[in-house]
């Protein structure tokens, strides 16, 4: 799964759900250290093990929920943000799963409405990511592959 693959999937999501008019696309910039305040994760298990993480600022998350639900940003509740971010991770995760070897399963999404320090994957390493700006706000989609843990003696 390359950055290019993730960019194509993100473009499909933006055109279908977040920016159908093509006014504010996600603009990649490659800054892996950008801050994020909300995270939505789906895990993939089976013949491949890892996670897909959709992360953004709170403002980008609110805008995504508003666009997805055809609402104004000030009408969006925290539950709406959580539901939509979970769905976005699920949509992209499903597309990723389709590109992986047969025998993979997708978990239900987990959404964390907290700074990036609240979400980390100690048994996984980042293998790919799309990092960009959406209307001035940070958004990222990253892939994390599980690493085998050595048995402790």
Protein Blocks (a to p, Z undefined) as FASTA:
>chain_A
ZZklmmmmmmmmmmmmmmmnomaccddehiakbccfbdcddddehjbgcdddddddfklm
mmmmmmmnopafklpcfklmmmmmmmmmmmmmmmmmmmmcehiacdddddddddfklpcc
fkbccfbdcdddeehiacdddddddddddddZZ
